[in-house]
């Protein structure tokens, strides 16, 4: 469970999970507070909290309409047994470490062993790092996770778009 902040910093609300239309549409809940007034930015803000009492580590994502949403991924819906169109109780607080990335052990061992990969990794944006880490961590077996780490290494060595800009810096 994520460590809670003081009650003044926690934002509680109930919202319905909305699903966009069309193939590949996302699900989300609308954040009913003014992010600019709370955090001084209209950009994305990393948050921690709970959804129906279960832990979440997400971001408040800005929309073109001026409000922010919390994406409710398929994985989150499955793990928390959430359904589109159903209200959820949400408690969130700002993640004080906006750059935080939880690197899976399998990838960390490779980064520690390969200095050039580690240097390129450190140049990636935190959002890209989080995406890669999530992809690796979502493997159900050790073998799958190892294959995904090997794929990250292959992509690094072949100049995949993840690492292209990192090599140019």
Buried (B, 14 or more C-beta within 10 A) or exposed (E): EBEEBEEEEBBEBEBEBBBEEEEEEEBBBBBEBEBEEBBEEEEBBBBBBBBBEBEBBBBBBBEEEEBBBBEBEEEBBEEBEBEBEEEBEBBBBBBEEEEEBEBBEBBBEBBEEBEEBEEBBEBBEEEBBBBBBBBBBEBEEEEEBBBBBEBBBEBBEEEEEBBEEBEEE
